[in-house]
Amino acid sequence: MPIQQRRRLASVAVLATLVAGTAVSGLPAVAATPTETLVGVPHHNLAIYGATFGSTSAGDYAYAVARGTTGALNVIDTRTATVVRTLPLPGAGGSWGGTVTPDGTAYIGADSKLFRYRPGADHVEDLGSPVPGETTAWRLANDGERVFVGTFPTGKVYSFHHGTGAVRDYGQIWPGEQYARSVAVANGKIYVGLGTVARLVEVDVESGERREIPLPEQYRTEQFVYDLDVHQHTLFARLANSNRVLVHDLKAGQWIAELGTASGLDFSPPDAKKNVYFSSTSTGRLMAYNLHTRTLTPTSFTGFGTSRGFGWTHLDDPEWPGRTLVTISLGGNLSYYNPQSGAKKVVSAGVKGHPAQLQTVAAGPDGKIWSSAYPSGGITSYDPATGTFNENAGALGQAEGLYSYQNRIYAGVYPGANLLEIDPARPIVRGTNPRQFASLGADHQDRPFAITGVGNRVAFGTIPEYGQLGGALALVDPATGAKEVHRNVVPEQSVTALTTVGNLVLGGTGIWGGLGIAPTQTEAKLFLWDPATATKVWEGTAIPGAKAITQLIVAPDGRIWGATVGTLFEFDPVSRSVVRTVEVEPFDWRNVSHVWRSDHLAVAPDGAVCGNFRTTVACVDPETLSVQKLASGISDVWTMDASGVMYYARGGELYRLVR
């Protein structure tokens, strides 16, 4: 689901500032100036999460944004299946869609921003973030005069006037709902699909008055009204997590059909016979639903896959008479279907992939540096000995955590908190290596950031699914998949940091749960867990006022070090208290949407405690707590290899630093 800007604590600086090193008192002398090297880009991906279609007098076009560290709008001629322009979207990584006005102008929502592309232009207009404080623009719709945009994290809708540029903020659509996930407009009304409690609300365009259209009772436990389309007086809603499609007759004011499951994103505009089309996962086909007869008919197009939007084009070929339906897939393939002849084909549009933002990086037991990307996942190893990458796109989902243990690498993957084991000594083969051995999805967990080894088991600390509080501590045997899942070890908090202290597990928490729900607690906790008895034996506060503990490690000398956001602390397991702290980079907990992770730590060969403290790379003398700052402006992605060489990310780039 959501957008990576929401996952970061601060914007990543474009350039790093290297800070002249100062020898840390009590430690062996280090180089006066640290040496930073750009290693390269470990991950590339071609991912189109949303597209929109439109026509002008010059032709028929798809407007598809390929996600990257900087997203790119691809203007595709759907008659020839060729990319005619690729234009960067400054300050935005990706898009869930757009809308095309009657004159052919395309509006694109990308991260917090709104962009406009006028037909034939050689650039995209950056319209900024029309509603301050909203980090994500989800879906867009227009009534020919105004463009309507749904947002996160306040669950607002705003309009942008196509002619004048005037912005109207309709405010939060429903109290407590943070996601205005889908938007459609028809007959003077805006239809808004909300989450994380699925809800459908009708808003009057002029007055702003709103009313809920209650979902059928059996669907009111869904999380999102994920997709919405209105054609004539018929509304189509796809729900998540079930992917069920419901049909509502707006004139009659009632739900009239359930069409099985669909893979999204949209229902097409109608053809001449008033059929609309969608991709059905229930049948594995492209399906046609008639707006007049209310009948559902399978087409001959099997194995259709996922649509990222629909449009109509003209192929000027006897086998393709009249208008032909066209859509684009996540991987950039155009699918065509002609309702008159039944002709169908799938064609690559030639959209180029882009560097993908690094999500996780870890030193493996093989001396290589392993990483995964957002949101495309994949698993890539970098070999410092040869300077080469081995990129394996699609072999792994989005890994929130990577951890090396007993000559294996363990990955906690979003969504659904899937748990996988990688054998670095064997080739990476999708489906077998990495090997999934368990999942915590049925336990309502979603993001496994924290990982530690516990004997023959691996412990995972998790963030729950959207709209829920209460993460879990899960202890799992990778050989058998047997698991113990302990939710709410600290009530209504997530488990964000783990390490193993003797026979106990030391955990740290964060007050935030999944996106879409406000925390009820005010302060992060430390806890000790006894795996032998499956009981919590102690709980206490680390740093008063801190709302998340993001890392815990045990040093070779037995000291325990932890971090909140920019602050290092030492924990004494005997007195069960924090004995020392040092602030490396300031952080203000006020007005923070959430913190799931931030700092990473490791102990260098000379004994220094090193890591990323928010966006600063630094090492701290364990005796004096003197701080040696090494680099700044990095992402919250960092690791250290056995020789003390550090690796970290700026967006999609991997850097290497030697002290």
Steps between C-alpha positions, in 0.01 A plus 500: 500500500634867603788712368846517622522862603270410789756236604789744534568722797636787294572588140823351371754765412612500137867524587684368805721719710810319615614618839870502579566216744630568847688220671272357769657518842585157638483325160777424250566789265294506183547679171473879524248501220262213437493368146159472340447326166190462287466127445210510253131427463410152632135492390309598191133454447230558246189561703194689381254529788252720322429637154235704327388515137374772271464618142569817306464591133855374459442151638433272796737491795578328826662701778689256719741580782792264545602500865859585589705712735368768267185388326455548127185568301489295182277633224412193293336503158256213542442472124863406441590376851799733516627740763507847346624689806652419838490790743632509859272589790721711729466416866273201447572130476181347369130531433180308554326669213370808331215632293461656156272800442286529185760716323761224544693651792636237736520556875722267701509456877847395613593478869373828647510687171270576211647516148345612172594397147353688206480309170815539293701674772865417559472532878275430796363787708571458871194634683653429841313359799167684492398394852789539749561208733363230269780263401318288243265572214317176422247486219368785284177571314360800315162645402635686197557815701668390821744226594428319828777337704482268803780521757684349796556540799197716577260328260414818314372580154599817322412641161719684252321717245622415151445852370595725790724284718283572804530241777215398729570287805193292588668394824504160660221301341411295808618535860791272580547369145853578380479361147292651223618206293274521195302776330235513228277788390164503323176697496628776728620258767843382611517137608783428742625159608653512848714288732626348721140422582343454158243771446334664199401867525316722252600870503306775326742683268354844568382493860750251637221319683568133545317181578614146545384230263518202738668189367308173520530373854720203413765733352526753781807330647701570184795741528466715188270599221808472285365581153194692383350567159167651402358449150161656434315430825688182589774499762766227521697456822790262555563422866821406673615264635250265334516660150125448469324724248162644594255679269273782619209653311519869587147573372342220698730560796583134551772242455397274215782255427824341616730410209760282669861609548699734280864598481438871438542774445196614305188426299535626145287773344208338314510385138226565243286221647538638855735228613767588753802274546711386793762239588346217700713283723197279563494391135851592383343692211421845378130534585224716351216640710206660319366819654151447354436128533706458820653183359858380545668333202853353468703606199740268321796683654634253759792556735437872478689603815496837673382821343648834606222693325293468180451705185385475140715526190476459120729254324376562142523136406226271358556257788457787744188688385368806680625557851735260677530468877852554634659473842850490644648257750729551796789391279420739217327266255203628303205260466251554217151354455258578219133444599384464138750246370620345825858569393746523787872551546763601754781732393798648684482877494874539553471684832840513667567394857651733756725474803296379795523647847693284744283368780735271691871418499687241706844339513469132417697206641673466161671840517253650252258785555136403447214737433134530410312793344179699539244417382619248244689281744747266336825385657841620384845407626806720461841332505765743631774271370390533138297821516205327332127479568284191463151643460199271532185698433181323604674237713383665821234747601566826683727394786449717808773315688805292400705316764799266475487196730663156491626541141158597375328831437149545634255741343177646631292601199207739457206462448369218715816458710635214293816342643770368269841339520781567253795264461777729367709200397242394241375677189200726545203330333155647536276269702774284647776731621376717671277242666188608686460305823221689675264796484345720767225639280234287666618651829417848365866598469643679199855638532781299666777756560673348804676160487732306733617140539386292799664156499349302214224758459483849357306775675316767303355825630215642296271789419134393470288538189331822397262655750614284793711543812694220663808358333638158579804310613513182292746217560521269200693184417617545138543126455139412581310829487373442854428836657406668824333837448465728800302811420485807724807405702481868584131584460411693183864548402705352216824307539762708316833373636635163616824345622594190697650540848613165636189285518263793471370717219528874554237694308423861431165641397343788314164654581374493140313215338406459137419805296153642539465493878621738767710364789350474845831476686749781550836340576711218360605212723777245541407146598671171577341178375580147614464263199517195724186594692344727234458779753592864533727528803553878505383823342632853541564837341817564302500877450212700647294657224646290219225343291696232315807285557641414161812291569655275764834317482734311734865604468784243515584625852145424611374855513156562357445800277175634369371794302187703476506760223841666496583404862727217616449342842670230707280250683613302806318164507592443866343818636260502205551866445644741245827623643627743233370685197646724231307701243670475161232673296210695653145388441167653595231241576221754462287486187656171380264283295680178595841341555546134420875505455785749498843421644714193433801401710809279490827482689814571298818291539652780714205489739319812383121484486414611148183548307263736335337738741212621289680646198847520659766229487703507820712296740489537878780420747344250745710637788466875457196521272696737276341517157681479167266613223591353163230585244154649482199511275447124478186288498416290805671200338842400642721201583862414584704202384739294713797722413324817613416634155160671497239488224198726480248646261401829350179420318590227251877536530725288722802666658809358672686679779837416656599678820 
